[in-house]
């Protein structure tokens, strides 16, 4: 396989992560399928496929943990609002009940989504230029 074709295929492995915005678990399944079909062709494609899959699995895990902690915090706040209890965290969150926590959760979700998009684009551009790239804070599920 020529170098330009390898770069393009590695680029597509990273960009295919955006399929997660089209269907559930698409950000994991699509790069996984591309990696499985291309990994035997070169070490470069194997590396980028593993990186894309590991990043998306790690990211899904981080989002799950963050969501679980957010919802436990939110539900605790809901019960306190219904009981008339005002929570003082030592600083002013200005949360004003349920809608404030939805606002905080939405803001955190938007920031994390922008970070994910930026990292995917950086990895795709590096792959397209023929460079190796390793996502930060990625757990290596596939070695």
C-alpha positions, 0 to 999 in steps of 0.5 A: 500500500502506498504511503498516501493511501495509508495516510488517508485510511488512518485519517478516515479511522479518526474522522469516523469517530464522528459517526457517534453523532449519527448513531449510538456507539458509532464513535466506537463501532465505526473506527473498530470496523475500519481498524479491523479491516485495515490493521493487517496492511501496515503497522501505521494503520494498526497504530492509528486504528488502536489509538482511535478505538482506545480513545473513543472507549476511554472517552465513553468511560469518562463520560459515563463516570462524569454523568453518573457523578453529575446525576447523583449530585443532581438527584441529591439536590432535587431531594433537598429542594423538595425538602426545603433544605438549602445546601451551602458548599462554602462558596456561591454556586448560584445553582438555584435548584434544578435548572442551575445544575442542568446549566452546569451539566450542559456547560461541562458537556459542551466543553468536553465535546469541543475537547473531543472534537479538537483531539479527533481533528488533531489526530486526523491531521497528524495521520493525514500527514503521515505522523504518529499520534497518541491521544492524551488520557487514553486507557490502552484497552487494545494493545 
